[in-house]
């Protein structure tokens, strides 16, 4: 199928998933990379308390806080 035909199907709202090879698909800039960060004990306790209050894991809270800070710094 030519790109023009594929684009037309997409523009018409047709299901194009059957034309895609998704087994190797990835989201750009969304790959995970493990990093190690050392926090003081008092900070871990504060993070755990806030994570428990929000009902989320500590790691999710840390990601949220860092993302929020980055967004604010960009603004």
mmCIF file of the N, C-alpha and C atoms, coordinates in Angstrom:
data_MODEL
# 
_entry.id   MODEL 
# 
loop_
_atom_site.group_PDB 
_atom_site.id 
_atom_site.type_symbol 
_atom_site.label_atom_id 
_atom_site.label_alt_id 
_atom_site.label_comp_id 
_atom_site.label_asym_id 
_atom_site.label_entity_id 
_atom_site.label_seq_id 
_atom_site.pdbx_PDB_ins_code 
_atom_site.Cartn_x 
_atom_site.Cartn_y 
_atom_site.Cartn_z 
_atom_site.occupancy 
_atom_site.B_iso_or_equiv 
_atom_site.pdbx_formal_charge 
_atom_site.auth_seq_id 
_atom_site.auth_comp_id 
_atom_site.auth_asym_id 
_atom_site.auth_atom_id 
_atom_site.pdbx_PDB_model_num 
ATOM 1   N N  . UNK A 1 1  ? 0.848   -1.172 0.000  1.00 0.00 ? 1  UNK A N  1 
ATOM 2   C CA . UNK A 1 1  ? 0.000   0.000  0.000  1.00 0.00 ? 1  UNK A CA 1 
ATOM 3   C C  . UNK A 1 1  ? 0.896   1.238  0.000  1.00 0.00 ? 1  UNK A C  1 
ATOM 4   N N  . UNK A 1 2  ? 0.539   2.187  -0.785 1.00 0.00 ? 2  UNK A N  1 
ATOM 5   C CA . UNK A 1 2  ? 1.302   3.427  -0.859 1.00 0.00 ? 2  UNK A CA 1 
ATOM 6   C C  . UNK A 1 2  ? 0.908   4.347  0.294  1.00 0.00 ? 2  UNK A C  1 
ATOM 7   N N  . UNK A 1 3  ? 1.828   5.210  0.667  1.00 0.00 ? 3  UNK A N  1 
ATOM 8   C CA . UNK A 1 3  ? 1.616   6.117  1.792  1.00 0.00 ? 3  UNK A CA 1 
ATOM 9   C C  . UNK A 1 3  ? 0.380   6.992  1.584  1.00 0.00 ? 3  UNK A C  1 
ATOM 10  N N  . UNK A 1 4  ? 0.159   7.432  0.373  1.00 0.00 ? 4  UNK A N  1 
ATOM 11  C CA . UNK A 1 4  ? -0.994  8.298  0.089  1.00 0.00 ? 4  UNK A CA 1 
ATOM 12  C C  . UNK A 1 4  ? -2.305  7.560  0.379  1.00 0.00 ? 4  UNK A C  1 
ATOM 13  N N  . UNK A 1 5  ? -2.371  6.301  -0.011 1.00 0.00 ? 5  UNK A N  1 
ATOM 14  C CA . UNK A 1 5  ? -3.569  5.491  0.233  1.00 0.00 ? 5  UNK A CA 1 
ATOM 15  C C  . UNK A 1 5  ? -3.752  5.255  1.739  1.00 0.00 ? 5  UNK A C  1 
ATOM 16  N N  . UNK A 1 6  ? -2.638  4.964  2.419  1.00 0.00 ? 6  UNK A N  1 
ATOM 17  C CA . UNK A 1 6  ? -2.679  4.759  3.861  1.00 0.00 ? 6  UNK A CA 1 
ATOM 18  C C  . UNK A 1 6  ? -3.179  6.029  4.554  1.00 0.00 ? 6  UNK A C  1 
ATOM 19  N N  . UNK A 1 7  ? -2.625  7.178  4.172  1.00 0.00 ? 7  UNK A N  1 
ATOM 20  C CA . UNK A 1 7  ? -3.050  8.456  4.755  1.00 0.00 ? 7  UNK A CA 1 
ATOM 21  C C  . UNK A 1 7  ? -4.531  8.722  4.519  1.00 0.00 ? 7  UNK A C  1 
ATOM 22  N N  . UNK A 1 8  ? -5.005  8.367  3.332  1.00 0.00 ? 8  UNK A N  1 
ATOM 23  C CA . UNK A 1 8  ? -6.411  8.577  3.003  1.00 0.00 ? 8  UNK A CA 1 
ATOM 24  C C  . UNK A 1 8  ? -7.308  7.734  3.899  1.00 0.00 ? 8  UNK A C  1 
ATOM 25  N N  . UNK A 1 9  ? -6.913  6.482  4.127  1.00 0.00 ? 9  UNK A N  1 
ATOM 26  C CA . UNK A 1 9  ? -7.690  5.608  5.006  1.00 0.00 ? 9  UNK A CA 1 
ATOM 27  C C  . UNK A 1 9  ? -7.731  6.189  6.424  1.00 0.00 ? 9  UNK A C  1 
ATOM 28  N N  . UNK A 1 10 ? -6.587  6.669  6.886  1.00 0.00 ? 10 UNK A N  1 
ATOM 29  C CA . UNK A 1 10 ? -6.523  7.277  8.216  1.00 0.00 ? 10 UNK A CA 1 
ATOM 30  C C  . UNK A 1 10 ? -7.421  8.513  8.278  1.00 0.00 ? 10 UNK A C  1 
ATOM 31  N N  . UNK A 1 11 ? -7.307  9.380  7.280  1.00 0.00 ? 11 UNK A N  1 
ATOM 32  C CA . UNK A 1 11 ? -8.114  10.602 7.245  1.00 0.00 ? 11 UNK A CA 1 
ATOM 33  C C  . UNK A 1 11 ? -9.611  10.304 7.197  1.00 0.00 ? 11 UNK A C  1 
ATOM 34  N N  . UNK A 1 12 ? -9.977  9.191  6.595  1.00 0.00 ? 12 UNK A N  1 
ATOM 35  C CA . UNK A 1 12 ? -11.388 8.801  6.499  1.00 0.00 ? 12 UNK A CA 1 
ATOM 36  C C  . UNK A 1 12 ? -11.885 8.102  7.758  1.00 0.00 ? 12 UNK A C  1 
ATOM 37  N N  . UNK A 1 13 ? -10.992 7.916  8.728  1.00 0.00 ? 13 UNK A N  1 
ATOM 38  C CA . UNK A 1 13 ? -11.384 7.284  9.977  1.00 0.00 ? 13 UNK A CA 1 
ATOM 39  C C  . UNK A 1 13 ? -11.441 5.775  9.914  1.00 0.00 ? 13 UNK A C  1 
ATOM 40  N N  . UNK A 1 14 ? -10.872 5.201  8.879  1.00 0.00 ? 14 UNK A N  1 
ATOM 41  C CA . UNK A 1 14 ? -10.862 3.740  8.750  1.00 0.00 ? 14 UNK A CA 1 
ATOM 42  C C  . UNK A 1 14 ? -9.861  3.141  9.734  1.00 0.00 ? 14 UNK A C  1 
ATOM 43  N N  . UNK A 1 15 ? -10.075 1.868  10.068 1.00 0.00 ? 15 UNK A N  1 
ATOM 44  C CA . UNK A 1 15 ? -9.164  1.142  10.947 1.00 0.00 ? 15 UNK A CA 1 
ATOM 45  C C  . UNK A 1 15 ? -7.900  0.807  10.162 1.00 0.00 ? 15 UNK A C  1 
ATOM 46  N N  . UNK A 1 16 ? -6.773  1.372  10.588 1.00 0.00 ? 16 UNK A N  1 
ATOM 47  C CA . UNK A 1 16 ? -5.520  1.149  9.871  1.00 0.00 ? 16 UNK A CA 1 
ATOM 48  C C  . UNK A 1 16 ? -4.591  0.190  10.622 1.00 0.00 ? 16 UNK A C  1 
ATOM 49  N N  . UNK A 1 17 ? -5.018  -0.290 11.787 1.00 0.00 ? 17 UNK A N  1 
ATOM 50  C CA . UNK A 1 17 ? -4.158  -1.150 12.588 1.00 0.00 ? 17 UNK A CA 1 
ATOM 51  C C  . UNK A 1 17 ? -3.728  -2.409 11.844 1.00 0.00 ? 17 UNK A C  1 
ATOM 52  N N  . UNK A 1 18 ? -4.594  -2.926 11.007 1.00 0.00 ? 18 UNK A N  1 
ATOM 53  C CA . UNK A 1 18 ? -4.248  -4.159 10.287 1.00 0.00 ? 18 UNK A CA 1 
ATOM 54  C C  . UNK A 1 18 ? -3.106  -3.940 9.299  1.00 0.00 ? 18 UNK A C  1 
ATOM 55  N N  . UNK A 1 19 ? -2.789  -2.699 8.988  1.00 0.00 ? 19 UNK A N  1 
ATOM 56  C CA . UNK A 1 19 ? -1.700  -2.380 8.066  1.00 0.00 ? 19 UNK A CA 1 
ATOM 57  C C  . UNK A 1 19 ? -0.384  -2.090 8.792  1.00 0.00 ? 19 UNK A C  1 
ATOM 58  N N  . UNK A 1 20 ? -0.403  -2.111 10.110 1.00 0.00 ? 20 UNK A N  1 
ATOM 59  C CA . UNK A 1 20 ? 0.775   -1.751 10.888 1.00 0.00 ? 20 UNK A CA 1 
ATOM 60  C C  . UNK A 1 20 ? 1.430   -2.970 11.513 1.00 0.00 ? 20 UNK A C  1 
ATOM 61  N N  . UNK A 1 21 ? 2.740   -2.959 11.598 1.00 0.00 ? 21 UNK A N  1 
ATOM 62  C CA . UNK A 1 21 ? 3.506   -3.995 12.289 1.00 0.00 ? 21 UNK A CA 1 
ATOM 63  C C  . UNK A 1 21 ? 3.818   -3.448 13.681 1.00 0.00 ? 21 UNK A C  1 
ATOM 64  N N  . UNK A 1 22 ? 3.060   -3.897 14.685 1.00 0.00 ? 22 UNK A N  1 
ATOM 65  C CA . UNK A 1 22 ? 3.155   -3.316 16.023 1.00 0.00 ? 22 UNK A CA 1 
ATOM 66  C C  . UNK A 1 22 ? 4.093   -4.065 16.961 1.00 0.00 ? 22 UNK A C  1 
ATOM 67  N N  . UNK A 1 23 ? 4.612   -5.214 16.527 1.00 0.00 ? 23 UNK A N  1 
ATOM 68  C CA . UNK A 1 23 ? 5.451   -5.999 17.435 1.00 0.00 ? 23 UNK A CA 1 
ATOM 69  C C  . UNK A 1 23 ? 6.742   -5.278 17.797 1.00 0.00 ? 23 UNK A C  1 
ATOM 70  N N  . UNK A 1 24 ? 7.208   -4.402 16.947 1.00 0.00 ? 24 UNK A N  1 
ATOM 71  C CA . UNK A 1 24 ? 8.449   -3.671 17.226 1.00 0.00 ? 24 UNK A CA 1 
ATOM 72  C C  . UNK A 1 24 ? 8.204   -2.187 17.461 1.00 0.00 ? 24 UNK A C  1 
ATOM 73  N N  . UNK A 1 25 ? 6.961   -1.822 17.634 1.00 0.00 ? 25 UNK A N  1 
ATOM 74  C CA . UNK A 1 25 ? 6.620   -0.419 17.831 1.00 0.00 ? 25 UNK A CA 1 
ATOM 75  C C  . UNK A 1 25 ? 7.122   0.056  19.186 1.00 0.00 ? 25 UNK A C  1 
ATOM 76  N N  . UNK A 1 26 ? 7.529   1.311  19.256 1.00 0.00 ? 26 UNK A N  1 
ATOM 77  C CA . UNK A 1 26 ? 7.944   1.903  20.525 1.00 0.00 ? 26 UNK A CA 1 
ATOM 78  C C  . UNK A 1 26 ? 7.575   3.376  20.525 1.00 0.00 ? 26 UNK A C  1 
ATOM 79  N N  . UNK A 1 27 ? 7.429   3.907  21.705 1.00 0.00 ? 27 UNK A N  1 
ATOM 80  C CA . UNK A 1 27 ? 7.097   5.321  21.849 1.00 0.00 ? 27 UNK A CA 1 
ATOM 81  C C  . UNK A 1 27 ? 8.399   6.090  21.988 1.00 0.00 ? 27 UNK A C  1 
ATOM 82  N N  . UNK A 1 28 ? 8.624   7.021  21.113 1.00 0.00 ? 28 UNK A N  1 
ATOM 83  C CA . UNK A 1 28 ? 9.856   7.804  21.125 1.00 0.00 ? 28 UNK A CA 1 
ATOM 84  C C  . UNK A 1 28 ? 9.973   8.568  22.439 1.00 0.00 ? 28 UNK A C  1 
ATOM 85  N N  . UNK A 1 29 ? 11.156  8.577  23.003 1.00 0.00 ? 29 UNK A N  1 
ATOM 86  C CA . UNK A 1 29 ? 11.459  9.265  24.253 1.00 0.00 ? 29 UNK A CA 1 
ATOM 87  C C  . UNK A 1 29 ? 10.706  8.694  25.454 1.00 0.00 ? 29 UNK A C  1 
ATOM 88  N N  . UNK A 1 30 ? 10.112  7.510  25.318 1.00 0.00 ? 30 UNK A N  1 
ATOM 89  C CA . UNK A 1 30 ? 9.370   6.916  26.425 1.00 0.00 ? 30 UNK A CA 1 
ATOM 90  C C  . UNK A 1 30 ? 10.038  5.652  26.956 1.00 0.00 ? 30 UNK A C  1 
ATOM 91  N N  . UNK A 1 31 ? 11.201  5.292  26.393 1.00 0.00 ? 31 UNK A N  1 
ATOM 92  C CA . UNK A 1 31 ? 11.902  4.119  26.894 1.00 0.00 ? 31 UNK A CA 1 
ATOM 93  C C  . UNK A 1 31 ? 12.296  4.362  28.348 1.00 0.00 ? 31 UNK A C  1 
ATOM 94  N N  . UNK A 1 32 ? 12.355  3.292  29.099 1.00 0.00 ? 32 UNK A N  1 
ATOM 95  C CA . UNK A 1 32 ? 12.723  3.390  30.510 1.00 0.00 ? 32 UNK A CA 1 
ATOM 96  C C  . UNK A 1 32 ? 14.221  3.196  30.660 1.00 0.00 ? 32 UNK A C  1 
ATOM 97  N N  . UNK A 1 33 ? 14.830  3.938  31.556 1.00 0.00 ? 33 UNK A N  1 
ATOM 98  C CA . UNK A 1 33 ? 16.234  3.755  31.916 1.00 0.00 ? 33 UNK A CA 1 
ATOM 99  C C  . UNK A 1 33 ? 16.317  3.815  33.426 1.00 0.00 ? 33 UNK A C  1 
ATOM 100 N N  . UNK A 1 34 ? 16.887  2.794  33.995 1.00 0.00 ? 34 UNK A N  1 
ATOM 101 C CA . UNK A 1 34 ? 17.001  2.715  35.451 1.00 0.00 ? 34 UNK A CA 1 
ATOM 102 C C  . UNK A 1 34 ? 18.130  3.613  35.923 1.00 0.00 ? 34 UNK A C  1 
ATOM 103 N N  . UNK A 1 35 ? 17.844  4.391  36.958 1.00 0.00 ? 35 UNK A N  1 
ATOM 104 C CA . UNK A 1 35 ? 18.856  5.212  37.608 1.00 0.00 ? 35 UNK A CA 1 
ATOM 105 C C  . UNK A 1 35 ? 18.764  4.983  39.113 1.00 0.00 ? 35 UNK A C  1 
ATOM 106 N N  . UNK A 1 36 ? 19.869  5.128  39.772 1.00 0.00 ? 36 UNK A N  1 
ATOM 107 C CA . UNK A 1 36 ? 19.900  5.001  41.226 1.00 0.00 ? 36 UNK A CA 1 
ATOM 108 C C  . UNK A 1 36 ? 20.092  6.379  41.830 1.00 0.00 ? 36 UNK A C  1 
ATOM 109 N N  . UNK A 1 37 ? 19.286  6.693  42.805 1.00 0.00 ? 37 UNK A N  1 
ATOM 110 C CA . UNK A 1 37 ? 19.364  7.981  43.496 1.00 0.00 ? 37 UNK A CA 1 
ATOM 111 C C  . UNK A 1 37 ? 19.366  7.703  44.993 1.00 0.00 ? 37 UNK A C  1 
ATOM 112 N N  . UNK A 1 38 ? 20.299  8.326  45.683 1.00 0.00 ? 38 UNK A N  1 
ATOM 113 C CA . UNK A 1 38 ? 20.352  8.181  47.135 1.00 0.00 ? 38 UNK A CA 1 
ATOM 114 C C  . UNK A 1 38 ? 19.623  9.353  47.776 1.00 0.00 ? 38 UNK A C  1 
ATOM 115 N N  . UNK A 1 39 ? 18.696  9.028  48.687 1.00 0.00 ? 39 UNK A N  1 
ATOM 116 C CA . UNK A 1 39 ? 17.940  10.040 49.414 1.00 0.00 ? 39 UNK A CA 1 
ATOM 117 C C  . UNK A 1 39 ? 18.243  9.907  50.899 1.00 0.00 ? 39 UNK A C  1 
ATOM 118 N N  . UNK A 1 40 ? 18.237  11.015 51.625 1.00 0.00 ? 40 UNK A N  1 
ATOM 119 C CA . UNK A 1 40 ? 18.363  10.903 53.081 1.00 0.00 ? 40 UNK A CA 1 
ATOM 120 C C  . UNK A 1 40 ? 17.104  10.227 53.654 1.00 0.00 ? 40 UNK A C  1 
ATOM 121 N N  . UNK A 1 41 ? 17.287  9.570  54.783 1.00 0.00 ? 41 UNK A N  1 
ATOM 122 C CA . UNK A 1 41 ? 16.200  8.809  55.412 1.00 0.00 ? 41 UNK A CA 1 
ATOM 123 C C  . UNK A 1 41 ? 14.972  9.680  55.656 1.00 0.00 ? 41 UNK A C  1 
ATOM 124 N N  . UNK A 1 42 ? 15.161  10.913 56.118 1.00 0.00 ? 42 UNK A N  1 
ATOM 125 C CA . UNK A 1 42 ? 14.015  11.773 56.394 1.00 0.00 ? 42 UNK A CA 1 
ATOM 126 C C  . UNK A 1 42 ? 13.190  12.008 55.126 1.00 0.00 ? 42 UNK A C  1 
ATOM 127 N N  . UNK A 1 43 ? 13.881  12.085 53.979 1.00 0.00 ? 43 UNK A N  1 
ATOM 128 C CA . UNK A 1 43 ? 13.177  12.326 52.718 1.00 0.00 ? 43 UNK A CA 1 
ATOM 129 C C  . UNK A 1 43 ? 12.399  11.079 52.303 1.00 0.00 ? 43 UNK A C  1 
ATOM 130 N N  . UNK A 1 44 ? 12.987  9.916  52.508 1.00 0.00 ? 44 UNK A N  1 
ATOM 131 C CA . UNK A 1 44 ? 12.297  8.661  52.207 1.00 0.00 ? 44 UNK A CA 1 
ATOM 132 C C  . UNK A 1 44 ? 11.021  8.558  53.039 1.00 0.00 ? 44 UNK A C  1 
ATOM 133 N N  . UNK A 1 45 ? 11.127  8.898  54.324 1.00 0.00 ? 45 UNK A N  1 
ATOM 134 C CA . UNK A 1 45 ? 9.938   8.855  55.186 1.00 0.00 ? 45 UNK A CA 1 
ATOM 135 C C  . UNK A 1 45 ? 8.861   9.826  54.688 1.00 0.00 ? 45 UNK A C  1 
ATOM 136 N N  . UNK A 1 46 ? 9.286   11.021 54.300 1.00 0.00 ? 46 UNK A N  1 
ATOM 137 C CA . UNK A 1 46 ? 8.319   12.000 53.782 1.00 0.00 ? 46 UNK A CA 1 
ATOM 138 C C  . UNK A 1 46 ? 7.700   11.528 52.477 1.00 0.00 ? 46 UNK A C  1 
ATOM 139 N N  . UNK A 1 47 ? 8.517   10.966 51.594 1.00 0.00 ? 47 UNK A N  1 
ATOM 140 C CA . UNK A 1 47 ? 8.008   10.449 50.324 1.00 0.00 ? 47 UNK A CA 1 
ATOM 141 C C  . UNK A 1 47 ? 7.012   9.314  50.561 1.00 0.00 ? 47 UNK A C  1 
ATOM 142 N N  . UNK A 1 48 ? 7.371   8.412  51.467 1.00 0.00 ? 48 UNK A N  1 
ATOM 143 C CA . UNK A 1 48 ? 6.480   7.283  51.762 1.00 0.00 ? 48 UNK A CA 1 
ATOM 144 C C  . UNK A 1 48 ? 5.153   7.750  52.349 1.00 0.00 ? 48 UNK A C  1 
ATOM 145 N N  . UNK A 1 49 ? 5.217   8.740  53.216 1.00 0.00 ? 49 UNK A N  1 
ATOM 146 C CA . UNK A 1 49 ? 3.992   9.274  53.828 1.00 0.00 ? 49 UNK A CA 1 
ATOM 147 C C  . UNK A 1 49 ? 3.083   9.889  52.760 1.00 0.00 ? 49 UNK A C  1 
ATOM 148 N N  . UNK A 1 50 ? 3.677   10.683 51.869 1.00 0.00 ? 50 UNK A N  1 
ATOM 149 C CA . UNK A 1 50 ? 2.885   11.322 50.810 1.00 0.00 ? 50 UNK A CA 1 
ATOM 150 C C  . UNK A 1 50 ? 2.370   10.286 49.815 1.00 0.00 ? 50 UNK A C  1 
ATOM 151 N N  . UNK A 1 51 ? 3.200   9.302  49.469 1.00 0.00 ? 51 UNK A N  1 
ATOM 152 C CA . UNK A 1 51 ? 2.771   8.248  48.548 1.00 0.00 ? 51 UNK A CA 1 
ATOM 153 C C  . UNK A 1 51 ? 1.603   7.470  49.134 1.00 0.00 ? 51 UNK A C  1 
ATOM 154 N N  . UNK A 1 52 ? 1.676   7.174  50.423 1.00 0.00 ? 52 UNK A N  1 
ATOM 155 C CA . UNK A 1 52 ? 0.579   6.454  51.076 1.00 0.00 ? 52 UNK A CA 1 
ATOM 156 C C  . UNK A 1 52 ? -0.694  7.286  51.063 1.00 0.00 ? 52 UNK A C  1 
ATOM 157 N N  . UNK A 1 53 ? -0.547  8.595  51.330 1.00 0.00 ? 53 UNK A N  1 
ATOM 158 C CA . UNK A 1 53 ? -1.712  9.490  51.327 1.00 0.00 ? 53 UNK A CA 1 
ATOM 159 C C  . UNK A 1 53 ? -2.384  9.493  49.957 1.00 0.00 ? 53 UNK A C  1 
ATOM 160 N N  . UNK A 1 54 ? -1.579  9.472  48.900 1.00 0.00 ? 54 UNK A N  1 
ATOM 161 C CA . UNK A 1 54 ? -2.112  9.493  47.535 1.00 0.00 ? 54 UNK A CA 1 
ATOM 162 C C  . UNK A 1 54 ? -2.490  8.103  47.021 1.00 0.00 ? 54 UNK A C  1 
ATOM 163 N N  . UNK A 1 55 ? -2.056  7.069  47.740 1.00 0.00 ? 55 UNK A N  1 
ATOM 164 C CA . UNK A 1 55 ? -2.364  5.709  47.317 1.00 0.00 ? 55 UNK A CA 1 
ATOM 165 C C  . UNK A 1 55 ? -1.580  5.260  46.097 1.00 0.00 ? 55 UNK A C  1 
ATOM 166 N N  . UNK A 1 56 ? -0.332  5.724  46.001 1.00 0.00 ? 56 UNK A N  1 
ATOM 167 C CA . UNK A 1 56 ? 0.524   5.364  44.871 1.00 0.00 ? 56 UNK A CA 1 
ATOM 168 C C  . UNK A 1 56 ? 1.873   4.884  45.401 1.00 0.00 ? 56 UNK A C  1 
ATOM 169 N N  . UNK A 1 57 ? 2.618   4.146  44.592 1.00 0.00 ? 57 UNK A N  1 
ATOM 170 C CA . UNK A 1 57 ? 3.954   3.729  45.021 1.00 0.00 ? 57 UNK A CA 1 
ATOM 171 C C  . UNK A 1 57 ? 4.920   4.913  45.104 1.00 0.00 ? 57 UNK A C  1 
ATOM 172 N N  . UNK A 1 58 ? 5.943   4.755  45.919 1.00 0.00 ? 58 UNK A N  1 
ATOM 173 C CA . UNK A 1 58 ? 6.951   5.805  46.086 1.00 0.00 ? 58 UNK A CA 1 
ATOM 174 C C  . UNK A 1 58 ? 7.562   6.204  44.738 1.00 0.00 ? 58 UNK A C  1 
ATOM 175 N N  . UNK A 1 59 ? 7.882   5.216  43.916 1.00 0.00 ? 59 UNK A N  1 
ATOM 176 C CA . UNK A 1 59 ? 8.506   5.506  42.624 1.00 0.00 ? 59 UNK A CA 1 
ATOM 177 C C  . UNK A 1 59 ? 7.607   6.384  41.756 1.00 0.00 ? 59 UNK A C  1 
ATOM 178 N N  . UNK A 1 60 ? 6.317   6.118  41.772 1.00 0.00 ? 60 UNK A N  1 
ATOM 179 C CA . UNK A 1 60 ? 5.384   6.932  40.994 1.00 0.00 ? 60 UNK A CA 1 
ATOM 180 C C  . UNK A 1 60 ? 5.352   8.367  41.513 1.00 0.00 ? 60 UNK A C  1 
ATOM 181 N N  . UNK A 1 61 ? 5.387   8.520  42.819 1.00 0.00 ? 61 UNK A N  1 
ATOM 182 C CA . UNK A 1 61 ? 5.393   9.860  43.402 1.00 0.00 ? 61 UNK A CA 1 
ATOM 183 C C  . UNK A 1 61 ? 6.645   10.613 42.986 1.00 0.00 ? 61 UNK A C  1 
ATOM 184 N N  . UNK A 1 62 ? 7.787   9.958  43.050 1.00 0.00 ? 62 UNK A N  1 
ATOM 185 C CA . UNK A 1 62 ? 9.037   10.615 42.663 1.00 0.00 ? 62 UNK A CA 1 
ATOM 186 C C  . UNK A 1 62 ? 8.979   11.055 41.202 1.00 0.00 ? 62 UNK A C  1 
ATOM 187 N N  . UNK A 1 63 ? 8.493   10.182 40.322 1.00 0.00 ? 63 UNK A N  1 
ATOM 188 C CA . UNK A 1 63 ? 8.361   10.542 38.904 1.00 0.00 ? 63 UNK A CA 1 
ATOM 189 C C  . UNK A 1 63 ? 7.421   11.720 38.726 1.00 0.00 ? 63 UNK A C  1 
ATOM 190 N N  . UNK A 1 64 ? 6.301   11.697 39.441 1.00 0.00 ? 64 UNK A N  1 
ATOM 191 C CA . UNK A 1 64 ? 5.328   12.793 39.358 1.00 0.00 ? 64 UNK A CA 1 
ATOM 192 C C  . UNK A 1 64 ? 5.957   14.116 39.780 1.00 0.00 ? 64 UNK A C  1 
ATOM 193 N N  . UNK A 1 65 ? 6.658   14.103 40.906 1.00 0.00 ? 65 UNK A N  1 
ATOM 194 C CA . UNK A 1 65 ? 7.254   15.332 41.430 1.00 0.00 ? 65 UNK A CA 1 
ATOM 195 C C  . UNK A 1 65 ? 8.328   15.875 40.495 1.00 0.00 ? 65 UNK A C  1 
ATOM 196 N N  . UNK A 1 66 ? 9.142   14.994 39.951 1.00 0.00 ? 66 UNK A N  1 
ATOM 197 C CA . UNK A 1 66 ? 10.182  15.437 39.026 1.00 0.00 ? 66 UNK A CA 1 
ATOM 198 C C  . UNK A 1 66 ? 9.560   15.989 37.741 1.00 0.00 ? 66 UNK A C  1 
ATOM 199 N N  . UNK A 1 67 ? 8.554   15.295 37.209 1.00 0.00 ? 67 UNK A N  1 
ATOM 200 C CA . UNK A 1 67 ? 7.883   15.767 35.987 1.00 0.00 ? 67 UNK A CA 1 
ATOM 201 C C  . UNK A 1 67 ? 7.245   17.129 36.216 1.00 0.00 ? 67 UNK A C  1 
ATOM 202 N N  . UNK A 1 68 ? 6.603   17.310 37.366 1.00 0.00 ? 68 UNK A N  1 
ATOM 203 C CA . UNK A 1 68 ? 5.968   18.587 37.688 1.00 0.00 ? 68 UNK A CA 1 
ATOM 204 C C  . UNK A 1 68 ? 7.013   19.704 37.756 1.00 0.00 ? 68 UNK A C  1 
ATOM 205 N N  . UNK A 1 69 ? 8.135   19.411 38.382 1.00 0.00 ? 69 UNK A N  1 
ATOM 206 C CA . UNK A 1 69 ? 9.195   20.407 38.495 1.00 0.00 ? 69 UNK A CA 1 
ATOM 207 C C  . UNK A 1 69 ? 9.742   20.782 37.116 1.00 0.00 ? 69 UNK A C  1 
ATOM 208 N N  . UNK A 1 70 ? 9.951   19.792 36.276 1.00 0.00 ? 70 UNK A N  1 
ATOM 209 C CA . UNK A 1 70 ? 10.474  20.053 34.910 1.00 0.00 ? 70 UNK A CA 1 
ATOM 210 C C  . UNK A 1 70 ? 9.487   20.908 34.125 1.00 0.00 ? 70 UNK A C  1 
ATOM 211 N N  . UNK A 1 71 ? 8.189   20.577 34.208 1.00 0.00 ? 71 UNK A N  1 
ATOM 212 C CA . UNK A 1 71 ? 7.169   21.357 33.496 1.00 0.00 ? 71 UNK A CA 1 
ATOM 213 C C  . UNK A 1 71 ? 7.147   22.803 33.971 1.00 0.00 ? 71 UNK A C  1 
ATOM 214 N N  . UNK A 1 72 ? 7.245   22.999 35.280 1.00 0.00 ? 72 UNK A N  1 
ATOM 215 C CA . UNK A 1 72 ? 7.249   24.362 35.830 1.00 0.00 ? 72 UNK A CA 1 
ATOM 216 C C  . UNK A 1 72 ? 8.496   25.120 35.420 1.00 0.00 ? 72 UNK A C  1 
ATOM 217 N N  . UNK A 1 73 ? 9.626   24.437 35.371 1.00 0.00 ? 73 UNK A N  1 
ATOM 218 C CA . UNK A 1 73 ? 10.874  25.087 34.980 1.00 0.00 ? 73 UNK A CA 1 
ATOM 219 C C  . UNK A 1 73 ? 10.852  25.517 33.516 1.00 0.00 ? 73 UNK A C  1 
ATOM 220 N N  . UNK A 1 74 ? 10.139  24.766 32.688 1.00 0.00 ? 74 UNK A N  1 
ATOM 221 C CA . UNK A 1 74 ? 10.029  25.103 31.263 1.00 0.00 ? 74 UNK A CA 1 
ATOM 222 C C  . UNK A 1 74 ? 9.112   26.306 31.040 1.00 0.00 ? 74 UNK A C  1 
ATOM 223 N N  . UNK A 1 75 ? 8.162   26.501 31.944 1.00 0.00 ? 75 UNK A N  1 
ATOM 224 C CA . UNK A 1 75 ? 7.171   27.567 31.753 1.00 0.00 ? 75 UNK A CA 1 
ATOM 225 C C  . UNK A 1 75 ? 7.758   28.943 32.043 1.00 0.00 ? 75 UNK A C  1 
# 
